[in-house]
């Protein structure tokens, strides 16, 4: 198991409930909470950027909070761009 996976496991075990609460406070939708938190873990797993960690090996929770907020805003913007067209008969 590489270092990034170990850190993700610690993040999940210690802070998953907090991350889900943060996401809930942002969107108030359980399905969206699942999507946002899953996207966060996926992003952190794919992006092994050491700037996201503190020197003790823990994740920067402020960054995680900002990530959840910006992903939610981006999803809302995309949803609002798609307007269904109903032709007049």
N, C-alpha and C positions, 0 to 999 in steps of 0.2 A: 504494500500500500504506500503510495507516494505521499509526500508532505501535504499537498493540497487536499487530498482525500481525507487525511487525518483531521485537517482543520475544518473541513466541511462536516465531518462527523461530530466534532466538538460543537460547531455552530448549531447543528441540528439538535443535538442532545441538550444543550444549554439554553438556546434562544429561539427554537422553533415556535413555541407558544407566543413569545413576545412578537416575533415577526408576523405571525398570523393576526395578532391583535392590532398591530400597526396597519396591516393591510385592510383589516376590517374597518378601522377608523377612517381609512381613506375612501373605501368604496361601498361599504355596507351591503355586500353581496357575496355569499359564501362561494359560489362558483368562481367569481373573479378573484377572491382571496386565494383559492387553490391555484389558479392560473398564475397570479403574480408571484406567490412564494415559490412555485415550481420553476418559473422563469428565472428567479433570483438564483436558486440553487444550480440550475443548468448553466447560467452565465458564469457563476463563480467556479464551477467545475471546468468549464471550457477555457476560461481566462485565468491563467495561473499568475496574474499580476501580483507581485510581492508588495506593491504599494497599498494593496487592500488589507494588509495585515499589520498589526502592531508588533512591536519587537518581542512580545511574549507569545506570539503565535496566534492570538485571537483576531477575529475579523473586526473591521471598522464598522460598528453598528450604525453610525451616522451615515456612512456610505450606503449600507443596506436600506436604511429608511429612505434616503434620497432616490435610490434605484426603484423602490416600490412606487413612490409618488410619481416619478417621471414615466414609468411604464404604464401606470394607470392613465395619466394624462394623454400619453400617446395613443393608447387604445381608444379612449373617448374621441380624440380627434379623428382617428381612422373611421370609427363608427359614424361620426357626423358627416364625413365626406360622402358616404354611400347613401344616396337618396333613391328610393324605389320610384320607378317611373310607371305611371298608370295612364295609358293612352285613353283619350276620350273617344268613345264609340260614336 
